[in-house]
Amino acid sequence: MSACSFNYLDNLRTSKHGGFFVDQYDRHLILHGLNVSGACKLPRVTDYADLDPANETFWEPTTFVGRPFPVEEAKQHFEKLAHFGTSLIRFVITWESLELSPGVYDEKYLEYLRVVLSIASDTGLLIVLDCHQDCWSRFTGGSGAPLWTMDIVGLIPRHFEACGAALLQKPITSGYGKAGTLWATNYTKFAVNTMFTLFFGGETFAPDTLIDGESIGPYLRRHYIAAFIALLRQLQGIPRIVGIDLMNEPHHGFIGMQSLHKFDEDVLLHLESMPTALQSMRLAAGISQSVPVYSRSWPRPTSCTAFINLNAEGVKAWKDEASDVWRLHDVWDVDGCKEDYFYRFPTHHRRAGQPVEFIHDFYVPFLREFHDAFKETAPRLYTLIEPVPNVGIDPMQDFVDSRNICFAPHWYDLKALFEKRFSSRVTMNVQALSQGSRNFLAHTYFGHNQAIDNYTKQYAGIFQNTSSTFPRLVGETGVPFDMNSHYQTSCRRGKDNDYGDQEEMMDIMCTAMERNILSYTLWNYTPENSAYAGGGDLWNGEDFSVYCESEVMASVGVLPKYAGTRAAKAWIRPSAVKIAGYPLVSQFQLQKGVYVLEFIPTNVCSEMSRTTEIFIPQLHITEQKLVVECRGPEYNQEPSAIVG
């Protein structure tokens, strides 16, 4: 059995020391895995043009059957992942893919998921279900929620772009990747903020917005939770499904904003046209506005450089004036606004006038509701909880007394991500800068080794305020493979793929996580990644997939099982997966080809409890002799168990 296989697993538990998962033999687990897949954010289409909002097919009912790949291909994909040393997959599933209309589920997709995930489980992979969203929905420039969620509140998504309410995915062309730097600006746009505010706080901030007599907030949350409970029921009995991530990268919407006149530039990306919250409400009502335009700058990432008039045609995002939720609740009118409406509880609320705190007043109650609901169906599953990105407030303190809870934040080098550039010569602690620090010198690092120090500190930082009792998993982290103008300079057809910069960045990231002894799932594995065609992972110009099917033929001199991988030596790494004790060091030095494991052995009697299993990929020993050295208690080495 491979060191990465969990076909034997009866029960995943939390270490009594905290911070780690353990198996039934009390072996501490370090899980390295992948998100499957980036394209699961989108329906399966026969023509990429169907993903273009300019085409009618984009707006029509569809199915996600076949995402991430056809059933007949599933076994070969999961076996490939096992060869790569994958022990855990975070499987991407959107609300849109499940609930076709209120209370009506795509039964064919549910059955498809059962078949595909059963195959993954039989392969020995652990599975976490990822309730995925970005920027609320595919119809607001991201992924996640169904179209009907906007229709029922009186919005017209087809009008969003015309009135500046959202930036939708652009057609897949050779210049498509440039859009990948802009999609996150939707977190300041009207549609995303309105829908998240209604979802988390509709009964508080829009009490008169009712659906069949039910407040919009509870209505949306009830349907979201019910859709994923229906999924869990469909998947009951699949043994290696071990957890569910309740919401990918949640957002607070307007909730907590001190002023409708300004978004937080430290936390939210400001680039190109940037209406304020008040301006976005007026634009959605068909009132033209002169809005600031932001461009890249230094030392701030961006700054206002111009103004532009938006929505001169008077296009409305609302079906009629009676649907305009925020005007209906007197948040704004043509003469002014209640500037801090979303900062304090409104007058009708029992806590009227008190400042709101999104995490504890709105987000945690939702998490608790979802957690309690799915425990009735799947009591042994772990609940994976994410923080709100870049906010720095810990949601976990409310779950200290709960069982089977895992903290699963994400981390990216946001500078590399949105500039699509990286050099180890100079890196920055973007995490510190996003929290308001302007001490640029203190947060600037020079050279490869300092880059590792920088990333090590940032990975540690996302866990520093959280209780050490919870298992830790980096749910997403990754490298943009199209950075440094890769496809414009060194990746034309017929040439070898040179991912030197990407490999270095990936090695720095993985080394930093190893220094923190973290489990992680890289973003992502998208086999149909179409890098050459400009499509990348097919979603919003992103190109993170560690595997690209179109590059298999260009993988000259690579072992067949690694063909199509990108920067493989950096992420297909030696690692102790199951450790007979408490880990102190687990680190691979790529340049030296040396892997070091240190742990405090467990005093146990059974053979399995004393067995440490290490994955060593053939990729790193093809032309070298494997040397194993051990210091400490007597040990038994089984080469067949450690070479993969």
C-alpha positions as CSV (number, residue, x, y, z in Angstrom):
1,M,0.0,0.0,0.0
2,S,1.3,3.5,-0.9
3,A,2.3,5.8,2.0
4,C,-0.4,8.2,0.8
5,S,-3.3,5.7,0.7
6,F,-5.9,5.8,3.4
7,N,-7.8,2.7,2.4
8,Y,-7.3,1.3,5.9
9,L,-8.7,4.4,7.7
10,D,-11.6,3.8,10.1
11,N,-11.8,7.1,11.8
12,L,-10.0,10.5,11.4
13,R,-9.5,12.2,14.8
14,T,-7.8,15.2,16.3
15,S,-4.5,14.8,18.0
16,K,-4.6,15.1,21.8
17,H,-1.7,17.6,21.4
18,G,-3.8,19.7,18.9
19,G,-2.8,21.0,15.5
20,F,-2.9,17.7,13.6
21,F,-5.2,14.9,12.4
22,V,-4.4,11.4,13.6
23,D,-5.6,8.0,12.4
24,Q,-6.9,5.2,14.5
25,Y,-3.4,4.2,15.4
26,D,-2.7,7.7,16.8
27,R,-0.2,8.4,14.1
28,H,0.1,12.1,13.3
29,L,-0.8,12.9,9.7
30,I,0.7,15.5,7.4
31,L,-1.6,15.7,4.4
32,H,-0.5,17.1,1.0
33,G,-3.2,17.4,-1.5
34,L,-4.9,19.3,-4.4
35,N,-8.1,21.1,-5.1
36,V,-10.1,19.3,-7.8
37,S,-10.8,21.3,-9.9
38,G,-10.7,24.9,-10.9
39,A,-13.1,24.2,-13.7
40,C,-15.7,22.9,-11.3
41,K,-16.8,26.6,-10.9
42,L,-18.3,26.4,-14.4
43,P,-20.8,24.0,-16.0
44,R,-19.5,21.4,-18.5
45,V,-19.8,22.9,-22.0
46,T,-19.0,21.6,-25.5
47,D,-18.0,25.1,-26.6
48,Y,-16.1,27.6,-24.5
49,A,-18.2,30.3,-26.1
50,D,-21.1,29.1,-23.9
51,L,-19.2,30.6,-21.0
52,D,-19.3,34.1,-22.5
53,P,-22.0,36.4,-21.0
54,A,-22.5,37.9,-24.4
55,N,-24.0,34.6,-25.5
56,E,-27.6,33.6,-24.6
57,T,-26.4,30.1,-23.5
58,F,-24.5,31.7,-20.6
59,W,-27.9,32.6,-19.0
60,E,-29.7,29.4,-19.8
61,P,-30.3,26.4,-17.3
62,T,-27.4,24.0,-17.5
63,T,-25.8,21.1,-15.7
64,F,-22.4,20.4,-14.1
65,V,-22.5,16.7,-14.9
66,G,-18.9,15.9,-16.1
67,R,-17.2,18.4,-13.8
68,P,-14.4,17.9,-13.1
69,F,-14.1,15.1,-15.6
70,P,-16.2,12.3,-17.2
71,V,-16.9,9.3,-15.0
72,E,-15.0,7.0,-17.3
73,E,-11.9,9.1,-16.8
74,A,-12.2,9.4,-13.0
75,K,-10.1,6.4,-12.1
76,Q,-7.1,7.4,-14.2
77,H,-7.2,10.9,-12.8
78,F,-7.4,9.8,-9.2
79,E,-4.6,7.2,-9.7
80,K,-2.5,9.9,-11.3
81,L,-3.0,12.1,-8.2
82,A,-2.0,9.2,-5.9
83,H,1.2,8.8,-8.0
84,F,1.9,12.5,-7.3
85,G,1.8,11.9,-3.5
86,T,-1.7,13.3,-3.0
87,S,-3.3,12.1,0.2
88,L,-6.2,14.5,0.3
89,I,-8.4,16.2,-2.3
90,R,-10.6,19.3,-1.7
91,F,-13.4,18.7,-4.1
92,V,-15.0,21.9,-5.5
93,I,-18.8,22.0,-5.6
94,T,-21.0,25.1,-6.1
95,W,-24.5,25.8,-4.9
96,E,-25.4,26.5,-8.5
97,S,-24.5,23.0,-9.5
98,L,-26.9,21.5,-6.9
99,E,-30.0,23.6,-6.8
100,L,-31.6,24.3,-10.2
101,S,-34.5,26.3,-8.7
102,P,-35.7,26.8,-5.2
103,G,-35.9,23.3,-3.6
104,V,-35.3,21.5,-7.0
105,Y,-31.9,19.6,-7.2
106,D,-30.0,18.3,-10.1
107,E,-30.4,14.6,-9.3
108,K,-28.2,13.5,-12.2
109,Y,-25.4,15.6,-10.9
110,L,-25.8,14.3,-7.4
111,E,-25.6,10.7,-8.8
112,Y,-22.6,11.7,-10.9
113,L,-20.9,13.0,-7.7
114,R,-21.6,9.8,-5.8
115,V,-20.0,7.7,-8.6
116,V,-17.0,9.9,-9.0
117,L,-16.3,10.4,-5.3
118,S,-16.7,6.7,-4.7
119,I,-13.9,6.1,-7.2
120,A,-11.7,8.7,-5.4
121,S,-12.4,6.9,-2.1
122,D,-11.6,3.5,-3.5
123,T,-8.3,4.9,-4.7
124,G,-7.4,5.6,-1.1
125,L,-7.7,9.4,-1.2
126,L,-9.2,11.4,1.6
127,I,-11.9,13.8,0.5
128,V,-13.1,17.2,1.8
129,L,-16.2,18.7,0.2
130,D,-15.7,22.4,-0.7
131,C,-18.8,24.5,-0.7
132,H,-17.3,26.8,-3.2
133,Q,-18.0,30.4,-4.1
134,D,-16.1,33.5,-5.3
135,C,-17.8,36.9,-5.5
136,W,-21.2,35.2,-4.8
137,S,-22.0,33.8,-8.2
138,R,-20.9,33.1,-11.8
139,F,-23.5,35.8,-12.7
140,T,-21.7,38.4,-10.6
141,G,-18.3,37.7,-12.0
142,G,-17.3,34.8,-9.7
143,S,-18.8,31.4,-8.9
144,G,-21.2,29.8,-6.5
145,A,-24.8,30.8,-6.1
146,P,-27.6,30.0,-8.7
147,L,-29.0,32.7,-10.9
148,W,-32.4,32.4,-9.2
149,T,-31.0,33.9,-5.9
150,M,-30.7,37.2,-7.6
151,D,-34.0,37.0,-9.5
152,I,-36.1,36.5,-6.4
153,V,-34.8,39.7,-4.8
154,G,-35.7,41.7,-7.9
155,L,-32.3,42.0,-9.6
156,I,-31.6,41.7,-13.4
157,P,-28.1,40.1,-13.7
158,R,-28.0,40.8,-17.4
159,H,-27.8,44.5,-16.6
160,F,-25.0,44.3,-14.0
161,E,-22.1,45.2,-16.3
162,A,-24.0,48.1,-18.0
163,C,-24.6,49.8,-14.6
164,G,-21.2,48.9,-13.0
165,A,-22.7,46.4,-10.6
166,A,-20.4,43.5,-11.6
167,L,-17.5,42.6,-13.9
168,L,-18.4,39.4,-15.6
169,Q,-16.1,36.7,-17.0
170,K,-14.7,37.7,-20.4
171,P,-14.5,35.5,-23.5
172,I,-11.6,33.0,-23.6
173,T,-9.0,34.4,-26.0
174,S,-5.3,34.8,-26.1
175,G,-5.6,37.9,-24.0
176,Y,-8.0,36.3,-21.5
177,G,-5.4,36.0,-18.7
178,K,-5.4,39.8,-18.2
179,A,-8.9,39.6,-16.8
180,G,-7.5,37.5,-14.0
181,T,-6.2,40.6,-12.4
182,L,-9.6,42.2,-12.1
183,W,-12.2,39.7,-11.0
184,A,-11.5,40.3,-7.3
185,T,-12.6,44.0,-7.7
186,N,-16.1,42.5,-7.7
187,Y,-15.9,42.5,-3.9
188,T,-16.4,46.2,-4.0
189,K,-19.2,46.0,-6.6
190,F,-22.9,46.4,-6.0
191,A,-24.2,43.0,-6.9
192,V,-21.7,41.0,-4.7
193,N,-22.2,43.3,-1.7
194,T,-25.9,43.4,-2.0
195,M,-26.3,39.6,-2.2
196,F,-23.8,38.8,0.7
197,T,-25.5,41.5,2.9
198,L,-28.9,39.9,2.2
199,F,-27.6,36.4,2.8
200,F,-25.9,37.0,6.1
201,G,-28.0,40.0,7.4
202,G,-31.2,40.3,5.4
203,E,-33.4,40.2,8.4
204,T,-31.3,42.9,10.1
205,F,-30.7,45.3,7.3
206,A,-33.6,44.6,4.9
207,P,-36.4,43.3,7.2
208,D,-39.1,44.3,4.7
209,T,-37.7,42.1,1.9
210,L,-39.7,38.9,2.2
211,I,-40.0,35.8,0.0
212,D,-43.3,34.1,0.6
213,G,-43.5,35.7,4.0
214,E,-40.0,34.7,5.0
215,S,-37.2,37.2,5.5
216,I,-34.7,37.1,2.7
217,G,-31.7,36.3,4.9
218,P,-33.1,33.1,6.5
219,Y,-34.6,32.1,3.2
220,L,-31.2,32.2,1.3
221,R,-29.3,30.5,4.2
222,R,-31.9,27.8,4.5
223,H,-31.7,26.9,0.8
224,Y,-27.9,27.0,0.8
225,I,-27.6,24.7,3.8
226,A,-30.4,22.4,2.5
227,A,-28.7,22.0,-0.9
228,F,-25.4,20.8,0.7
229,I,-27.3,18.6,3.2
230,A,-29.0,16.9,0.1
231,L,-25.5,16.4,-1.2
232,L,-24.3,14.8,2.0
233,R,-27.3,12.4,2.0
234,Q,-26.5,11.4,-1.5
235,L,-22.9,10.7,-0.5
236,Q,-23.6,8.8,2.7
237,G,-21.5,5.6,3.0
238,I,-18.5,6.8,1.0
239,P,-15.8,6.0,3.7
240,R,-13.1,8.5,2.9
241,I,-15.2,11.6,2.8
242,V,-13.8,13.2,6.0
243,G,-15.0,16.8,6.0
244,I,-17.0,19.7,4.5
245,D,-15.7,23.2,4.1
246,L,-18.8,25.3,4.9
247,M,-18.1,28.3,2.6
248,N,-15.1,29.2,0.5
249,E,-13.7,32.7,1.2
250,P,-16.8,34.3,2.7
251,H,-17.4,38.0,2.3
252,H,-19.2,40.5,4.6
253,G,-20.9,42.5,1.9
254,F,-21.8,46.0,3.1
255,I,-22.0,44.8,6.7
256,G,-19.7,46.6,9.0
257,M,-18.9,49.5,6.6
258,Q,-18.4,52.7,8.6
259,S,-19.1,54.8,5.5
260,L,-20.9,54.3,2.2
261,H,-18.5,56.8,0.8
262,K,-15.3,54.6,1.0
263,F,-14.2,51.0,0.7
264,D,-11.1,49.9,2.7
265,E,-8.2,50.1,0.2
266,D,-6.0,48.0,2.5
267,V,-8.3,45.0,2.4
268,L,-10.1,45.2,-1.0
269,L,-8.5,45.5,-4.4
270,H,-9.0,48.9,-6.0
271,L,-8.3,48.8,-9.7
272,E,-9.9,50.5,-12.7
273,S,-13.4,51.9,-12.1
274,M,-14.3,51.9,-8.4
275,P,-17.7,53.3,-7.5
276,T,-18.3,53.9,-3.7
277,A,-21.0,51.9,-2.1
278,L,-23.4,54.9,-2.4
279,Q,-22.5,55.4,-6.0
280,S,-23.1,51.7,-6.7
281,M,-26.6,52.0,-5.3
282,R,-27.4,55.0,-7.5
283,L,-25.8,53.3,-10.5
284,A,-28.0,50.3,-9.9
285,A,-31.0,52.6,-9.9
286,G,-30.1,53.9,-13.3
287,I,-28.5,57.2,-12.1
288,S,-25.2,58.0,-13.9
289,Q,-22.2,58.7,-11.6
290,S,-18.7,60.0,-12.0
291,V,-16.6,57.4,-10.3
292,P,-12.8,57.2,-9.5
293,V,-10.5,55.1,-11.7
294,Y,-7.5,53.4,-10.0
295,S,-4.2,52.5,-11.6
296,R,-1.2,50.6,-10.3
297,S,1.2,52.8,-8.2
298,W,4.0,52.8,-5.7
299,P,4.3,52.7,-2.7
300,R,0.5,52.0,-2.5
301,P,-0.5,49.1,-4.8
302,T,-3.0,51.4,-6.6
303,S,-4.1,55.0,-6.5
304,C,-6.9,57.1,-8.0
305,T,-5.7,58.6,-11.3
306,A,-8.8,59.7,-13.1
307,F,-12.6,59.8,-13.1
308,I,-15.1,58.3,-15.5
309,N,-18.8,58.6,-16.0
310,L,-20.7,55.3,-15.7
311,N,-24.2,54.3,-16.9
312,A,-25.0,57.3,-19.0
313,E,-27.7,55.1,-20.6
314,G,-29.6,54.8,-17.3
315,V,-29.6,51.0,-17.2
316,K,-31.2,49.7,-14.0
317,A,-30.2,46.6,-12.1
318,W,-33.6,46.4,-10.4
319,K,-36.8,45.1,-12.1
320,D,-38.7,48.1,-10.7
321,E,-38.4,50.8,-8.0
322,A,-40.3,48.7,-5.6
323,S,-37.6,46.1,-5.8
324,D,-34.8,48.5,-4.9
325,V,-34.0,47.0,-1.5
326,W,-31.7,49.8,-0.2
327,R,-34.0,52.6,-1.3
328,L,-36.9,50.8,0.2
329,H,-35.2,50.7,3.5
330,D,-34.2,54.4,3.3
331,V,-30.5,53.7,3.0
332,W,-30.2,56.3,0.3
333,D,-32.1,58.7,-1.9
334,V,-31.1,61.2,-4.5
335,D,-30.1,63.8,-1.9
336,G,-28.1,61.8,0.5
337,C,-27.7,58.6,2.5
338,K,-27.5,57.0,6.0
339,E,-23.7,56.9,5.8
340,D,-23.2,54.3,8.6
341,Y,-26.4,52.3,8.0
342,F,-24.5,49.0,7.8
343,Y,-22.1,49.9,10.7
344,R,-24.7,49.9,13.5
345,F,-27.8,47.8,14.1
346,P,-30.8,49.6,12.6
347,T,-33.5,51.3,14.8
348,H,-35.9,48.3,14.6
349,H,-33.3,45.9,16.0
350,R,-33.1,45.0,19.7
351,R,-29.5,46.2,19.7
352,A,-30.3,49.4,17.9
353,G,-27.4,51.8,17.7
354,Q,-24.7,49.3,18.7
355,P,-21.9,48.7,16.2
356,V,-22.1,45.4,14.4
357,E,-19.3,42.9,14.3
358,F,-19.7,40.8,11.2
359,I,-17.8,37.7,12.3
360,H,-19.5,37.1,15.6
361,D,-22.9,38.7,14.9
362,F,-23.5,37.2,11.4
363,Y,-20.8,34.8,10.2
364,V,-20.5,32.6,13.3
365,P,-24.2,32.1,13.7
366,F,-24.4,30.9,10.1
367,L,-21.5,28.5,10.6
368,R,-23.2,27.2,13.8
369,E,-26.5,26.7,11.9
370,F,-24.8,24.8,9.1
371,H,-22.6,22.8,11.4
372,D,-25.5,21.6,13.6
373,A,-27.6,20.8,10.5
374,F,-25.1,18.5,8.8
375,K,-24.1,16.8,12.0
376,E,-27.5,15.2,12.0
377,T,-26.7,13.6,8.6
378,A,-22.9,13.0,8.9
379,P,-21.9,13.2,12.6
380,R,-18.3,12.0,12.0
381,L,-17.4,14.5,9.4
382,Y,-15.1,17.4,10.2
383,T,-16.3,20.9,9.8
384,L,-13.8,23.0,8.0
385,I,-14.0,26.7,8.8
386,E,-12.4,29.6,6.9
387,P,-11.9,33.2,8.1
388,V,-13.0,36.2,6.0
389,P,-9.9,36.9,3.9
390,N,-7.6,39.7,5.0
391,V,-9.8,40.7,7.9
392,G,-7.7,39.1,10.7
393,I,-10.6,38.3,13.1
394,D,-10.7,34.7,14.3
395,P,-14.1,32.9,14.0
396,M,-12.8,29.8,15.8
397,Q,-13.1,31.0,19.4
398,D,-16.8,30.2,19.3
399,F,-16.0,26.5,18.4
400,V,-13.4,25.7,21.1
401,D,-15.7,23.3,22.8
402,S,-17.0,21.7,19.6
403,R,-15.7,18.4,18.3
404,N,-14.3,17.6,14.8
405,I,-13.6,21.2,13.8
406,C,-10.7,22.1,11.5
407,F,-9.3,25.6,10.8
408,A,-8.7,25.9,7.0
409,P,-7.6,29.4,5.9
410,H,-6.2,30.2,2.5
411,W,-3.0,32.0,1.6
412,Y,-1.7,33.5,-1.6
413,D,1.1,36.0,-2.4
414,L,-1.4,38.6,-3.5
415,K,1.2,40.8,-5.1
416,A,2.3,37.9,-7.4
417,L,-1.3,36.9,-7.9
418,F,-2.7,40.2,-9.2
419,E,0.5,41.5,-10.8
420,K,1.2,38.1,-12.3
421,R,4.9,38.7,-11.6
422,F,7.3,37.1,-9.1
423,S,11.0,37.4,-8.3
424,S,12.6,36.0,-5.2
425,R,15.0,38.9,-5.4
426,V,12.3,41.1,-3.7
427,T,9.2,39.8,-1.9
428,M,6.8,41.5,0.4
429,N,4.7,40.6,3.4
430,V,1.4,41.5,1.8
431,Q,-0.5,40.1,4.7
432,A,1.0,42.8,7.0
433,L,0.4,45.5,4.4
434,S,-3.2,44.4,3.9
435,Q,-3.8,44.9,7.7
436,G,-2.8,48.6,7.4
437,S,1.0,48.6,8.0
438,R,2.9,51.1,5.9
439,N,6.4,50.1,7.2
440,F,7.5,48.9,3.7
441,L,11.1,48.3,4.7
442,A,10.2,46.0,7.6
443,H,8.0,44.0,5.3
444,T,10.4,43.7,2.4
445,Y,12.6,40.6,2.0
446,F,15.6,40.2,-0.3
447,G,16.8,36.9,-2.0
448,H,15.7,33.3,-2.0
449,N,16.3,32.5,1.7
450,Q,14.6,35.6,2.9
451,A,11.6,34.8,0.6
452,I,11.3,31.5,2.5
453,D,11.5,33.5,5.8
454,N,8.8,35.9,4.5
455,Y,6.4,33.1,3.4
456,T,7.1,31.1,6.6
457,K,6.1,34.1,8.7
458,Q,2.9,34.7,6.6
459,Y,1.7,31.0,6.8
460,A,2.3,31.1,10.6
461,G,0.4,34.4,10.7
462,I,-2.8,33.0,9.4
463,F,-2.9,30.6,12.4
464,Q,-1.4,32.8,15.1
465,N,-4.7,34.0,16.7
466,T,-6.4,30.6,16.5
467,S,-6.4,28.0,19.3
468,S,-3.8,25.3,18.8
469,T,-6.4,22.6,19.6
470,F,-7.8,22.6,16.1
471,P,-6.2,20.6,13.2
472,R,-4.7,23.0,10.7
473,L,-5.1,22.8,7.0
474,V,-4.2,25.4,4.3
475,G,-7.2,24.9,2.1
476,E,-5.9,26.9,-0.8
477,T,-2.5,28.1,-1.8
478,G,-0.8,28.1,-5.2
479,V,1.3,29.6,-8.0
480,P,0.0,31.5,-11.1
481,F,1.7,29.6,-13.9
482,D,1.1,32.4,-16.4
483,M,3.1,35.0,-14.3
484,N,6.2,36.7,-15.6
485,S,4.6,36.7,-19.1
486,H,5.4,33.0,-19.3
487,Y,3.4,32.2,-22.5
488,Q,4.6,35.3,-24.3
489,T,8.3,34.5,-23.8
490,S,9.1,30.9,-23.4
491,C,6.2,28.6,-23.9
492,R,5.3,28.6,-27.6
493,R,4.4,25.3,-29.2
494,G,7.4,23.2,-30.0
495,K,9.5,24.5,-27.2
496,D,10.2,22.9,-23.9
497,N,8.2,24.4,-21.0
498,D,10.4,26.4,-18.7
499,Y,8.7,26.9,-15.4
500,G,11.9,28.0,-13.5
501,D,10.3,31.0,-11.8
502,Q,7.1,29.1,-11.0
503,E,9.2,26.1,-9.6
504,E,11.2,28.5,-7.4
505,M,8.0,30.2,-6.0
506,M,6.3,26.8,-5.4
507,D,9.4,25.5,-3.6
508,I,9.5,28.6,-1.4
509,M,5.8,28.1,-0.6
510,C,6.1,24.4,0.2
511,T,9.2,24.9,2.2
512,A,7.5,27.6,4.2
513,M,4.5,25.3,4.9
514,E,6.9,22.5,5.9
515,R,8.6,24.8,8.4
516,N,5.2,25.3,10.0
517,I,4.4,21.5,9.7
518,L,1.2,22.3,7.9
519,S,-1.1,20.1,5.9
520,Y,-2.3,21.7,2.7
521,T,-4.2,21.4,-0.6
522,L,-2.7,23.3,-3.5
523,W,-4.9,25.2,-5.9
524,N,-5.4,23.3,-8.2
525,Y,-5.6,20.3,-10.5
526,T,-7.5,21.1,-13.7
527,P,-6.7,18.5,-16.4
528,E,-8.4,20.4,-19.2
529,N,-6.3,23.5,-18.5
530,S,-5.8,25.1,-21.9
531,A,-2.8,27.3,-21.3
532,Y,-1.7,27.6,-24.9
533,A,-5.2,28.7,-25.9
534,G,-5.2,31.4,-23.3
535,G,-7.9,29.8,-21.2
536,G,-5.8,28.6,-18.3
537,D,-8.1,27.0,-15.7
538,L,-11.1,28.3,-17.8
539,W,-12.3,30.6,-14.9
540,N,-11.6,34.4,-15.1
541,G,-8.1,34.1,-16.6
542,E,-6.6,32.1,-13.7
543,D,-3.9,29.6,-14.5
544,F,-2.9,27.7,-11.4
545,S,-3.3,24.1,-12.4
546,V,-0.2,22.0,-11.5
547,Y,-1.1,19.8,-14.4
548,C,-1.9,20.7,-18.0
549,E,-3.1,18.0,-20.4
550,S,-2.1,20.1,-23.5
551,E,1.5,20.0,-22.3
552,V,1.8,16.2,-22.0
553,M,3.4,15.9,-25.5
554,A,5.9,18.7,-24.6
555,S,7.1,16.8,-21.4
556,V,10.4,15.7,-23.0
557,G,12.6,13.5,-20.8
558,V,10.0,13.2,-18.1
559,L,8.8,9.9,-16.6
560,P,5.4,9.0,-18.2
561,K,3.5,9.3,-14.9
562,Y,4.7,12.9,-14.5
563,A,4.0,14.0,-18.1
564,G,1.9,17.2,-18.1
565,T,2.9,18.3,-14.6
566,R,4.2,21.8,-14.2
567,A,7.0,22.7,-11.7
568,A,6.7,19.1,-10.5
569,K,9.9,18.8,-8.5
570,A,8.8,21.7,-6.2
571,W,5.4,20.2,-5.2
572,I,5.8,16.4,-5.7
573,R,8.0,16.2,-2.6
574,P,9.2,13.6,-0.2
575,S,7.1,13.8,3.0
576,A,6.1,11.7,6.0
577,V,2.4,11.2,5.7
578,K,1.8,9.0,8.8
579,I,4.1,9.6,11.7
580,A,4.4,7.3,14.7
581,G,4.8,10.2,17.1
582,Y,4.6,14.0,17.3
583,P,6.3,15.7,14.4
584,L,9.0,18.3,15.2
585,V,10.6,18.7,11.7
586,S,9.4,17.5,8.3
587,Q,11.2,19.4,5.5
588,F,12.6,18.7,2.1
589,Q,15.5,20.7,0.6
590,L,15.0,20.6,-3.1
591,Q,18.5,21.8,-4.1
592,K,20.3,19.2,-2.0
593,G,17.8,16.4,-2.5
594,V,17.6,15.9,1.3
595,Y,14.5,15.2,3.4
596,V,14.6,15.5,7.1
597,L,12.1,14.1,9.6
598,E,12.3,14.5,13.4
599,F,9.6,13.4,15.8
600,I,9.0,12.3,19.3
601,P,8.0,8.6,19.2
602,T,4.8,7.4,20.7
603,N,5.1,4.7,23.4
604,V,2.8,2.1,22.0
605,C,2.8,-1.6,21.5
606,S,1.0,-2.3,18.2
607,E,3.1,-2.6,15.0
608,M,1.0,-0.1,13.0
609,S,1.2,2.5,15.8
610,R,5.0,2.2,15.6
611,T,5.1,2.5,11.8
612,T,6.0,5.7,10.1
613,E,5.2,5.9,6.4
614,I,7.1,8.3,4.1
615,F,6.3,9.1,0.5
616,I,9.4,9.4,-1.7
617,P,8.5,10.2,-5.3
618,Q,10.5,8.4,-8.0
619,L,10.8,11.9,-9.6
620,H,13.6,12.7,-7.1
621,I,15.6,9.5,-7.1
622,T,15.6,8.5,-10.8
623,E,19.3,9.4,-11.2
624,Q,20.4,9.2,-7.6
625,K,21.0,6.6,-5.0
626,L,18.5,6.6,-2.1
627,V,20.2,6.8,1.2
628,V,18.3,6.5,4.5
629,E,19.8,7.4,7.8
630,C,18.1,7.0,11.2
631,R,19.1,8.2,14.6
632,G,17.1,7.2,17.7
633,P,15.2,4.1,18.6
634,E,15.5,0.9,16.7
635,Y,13.6,1.0,13.5
636,N,12.5,-1.3,10.6
637,Q,12.8,0.1,7.0
638,E,10.5,-1.2,4.3
639,P,11.8,0.3,1.0
640,S,8.6,-0.7,-0.9
641,A,6.6,1.3,1.6
642,I,8.5,4.6,1.1
643,V,9.3,4.8,-2.6
644,G,6.3,6.0,-4.7
